[in-house]
């Protein structure tokens, strides 16, 4: 993603905002510290950061499909997703077992390690972000056969049809709960797929977005405000508008003037996966240890826990990034059998 340095910045900013919301939530849940991020609007803002990461992921996956063979794409996605996830899961799981002795069923642990879509309550939630990775894995594996129809047109048609089916399912059952922890049968037409799929389409149409990039940011703002209005009025369509807004924000980041590759936030973008994986357990551990002391909790403790989680996540992310590069280097590169797709936008 060297050409899209703005997206690297977006990655670490979004992951850090997820950390802020989790620190605030667990500060109240564990320590009883009141916080300002309580209520429907802050909850909507928190979900926006996750939806933005979904749309950004779809953009990145489409970009990767243009640069490598389908076989290499699948191998690289699995190598990027699982080793760091397994490492984080094992470390946190071992600490939890040693500290509390809380029993877990072998089946729930298997579901967690395999990122299997088992449905709510059937998979162990150890890192508190597993459900998002279930969708990430499913989309990565599903895009590969669509790309076999054609890297651009075939992928675009396939993703468009898939998006239409997801929207059609929502129109048929508008009051249906969003399957945040889906079963396998719910995955294909889940509304949660929408920002992923929009992110793919944004990548495939990025030359067109480059011509109207000044409209991307206002469009994102209007869509996100519309989604917030739906939340406050209890109307349907909040997640769909939020997905459109997140996709437009990705389009703006991709087509606007890119920040320098040497920017520290660009480097930090490589660490965002590590931050995302372990921030919640670190925050919970900090707050639990503080609660055991019996001292009066305060907002300072919540902030301190968040800072510690960010530092630990950045360290883990740096290790994950270095390990991922080494694993990729160990694979024998395959000869290219298709031309490289060049970015038309001067900004990219």
Order of alpha helices (4+ residues) and beta strands (2+ residues): alpha-alpha-alpha-alpha-alpha-alpha-alpha-alpha-alpha-alpha-alpha-alpha-alpha-alpha
